[in-house]
Amino acid sequence: MSGLRVVPTWRHGRERLYVCDLGGRNLAWYDRDTGRVNLIDEAHREDVLKALKAFVAGPVTVGPPPVPTPAELARLTLHPDDDLAPNRPGEALLVALDRDLDRDLDHTLALDPARAHRHLPRLRPDPRRRALTAEQTIGEALDRLEGAGWHTLHSVPLPGGDRIHHLLIGPAGLFVVHALYAHKQRVLVADPMITVARRAPEPLLRLLRSTADRASYALTAEVRPVLALAGPADLRVTAAPRSVRIMQDTDLEELARLGGILKPGDVEALHAMARDRNTWGRV
């Protein structure tokens, strides 16, 4: 067979090279990360390897596509509207801010249509913007652990309007991560109270422990709470908080160095369960 085409694509953050015939039918794909050529039809082995020769460096494994795991099958049957994996860091805040901006714009234009071609007056900064910055900062730091066998879900909705800022799943276990904006500010931790600058203390640690308990109930697995501070100038802890890990955004990669307690298959199964919106409906 001649005239095979090699088409590069990206799937779930990984590069794949698909080998297609002249009619566009896929004959195989090469996964650079795993160094494996997956043959759909063994009869085309030589032609496929010849087409990929210029793209392959080093030894490769050649064989039929792997059988999907139960976690992969669960993901494939999950309705897109129920899949939380595509959520961006701060997804809930982004949606709320965009919705409120559109509503305010519609209200302004209804009162003064001529303003449609002018800039709207600058409003007082929305405090949710700082919260969004914190969630994006922490979320980006957690997403960088992806290559080390970790998965992060953002803005996991809970009944009653609550949500988990970030759910981290990996070899060292499961973590509920709450992002707190503290850019160039002093933070005082006096369990269960958290004080940022001169703001009133808030019982964030009590709330965070409760959220971790709800996640443990939903996933039938231990989930540990983490308070992640985005850019604090100073951190003071009067006493070690009970069961809560306090970290700065620059230190979150330390979670990847914790001892492994979950096998890769367990990580994938828990991730498949956690990304399903229906998992969180009764906690």
Secondary structure, 3 states (H helix, E strand, C coil): CCCCEEEEEEECCEEEEEEECCCCCEEEEEECCCCEEEECCHHHHHHHHHHHCCCCCCCCEEECCCCCCHHHHHHHCCCHHHECCCCCCCHHHHHHHHHHHHHHHHHHHHHCHHHHHCCCCCCCCCHHHHHHHHHHHHHHHHHCCHHHCCEEEEEEECHHHCEEEEEEEECCEEEEEEEEECCCCEEEEECCEEEECCCCCECHHHHHHHHHHHHHHHHCCCEEEEEEEECCCEEEECCCCCCCEEEEHHHHHHHHHCCCCCCHHHHHHHHHHHCEHHHHCCC
